[in-house]
Amino acid sequence: MKSSVNIQYTATPASADIDFLTQKINQETPEFGEAHPFAFFIRDEQNQIIAGCNGSVIFGSIYTDQLWVHPRSRKNGLGRQLMESVHDYGRQSGCSMATVATMSFQGANAFYEKLGYISDFERSDYTQNSSCIFLKRSL
């Protein structure tokens, strides 16, 4: 007999709840290492974030989920500096691979390719006929 469950959606999950999920996954697979989040930020003189990235170290790979540079600060090497920090952190964390995903309409795949990433595959059928491009590189 099925038990009744209450599924709850939250647009802004608490960090403690996300940490709980990560801890449970890590407890079930200790022989494969662990997963944990990371983030890097660049701030201006007023302490405002002008660039940043975040993602996860997950079982031997570092995955960058989001990378953003303020439009006024683009083309100044900040994105490259952030990704170099990601790669260094990945190596320090025992990762042998770095991965990213970007949407075709963002036009960022050329940026990642300049950093040594190669396209794994492209998944279509996203909004407005766009696709998601998955890339990886060795560390």
Buried (B, 14 or more C-beta within 10 A) or exposed (E): EEEEEEEEEEEEEEEEEEEEEBEEBBEEEEEEBBBEBBEBEBEEEEEEEBBBBBBBBBBBBBBBBEBBBBEEBEEEEBBEBBBEBBBEBBEEBEBEEBBBBBBBEEEBBEBBEEBBBEEEEEEEEEEEEEBBBBBBBEB
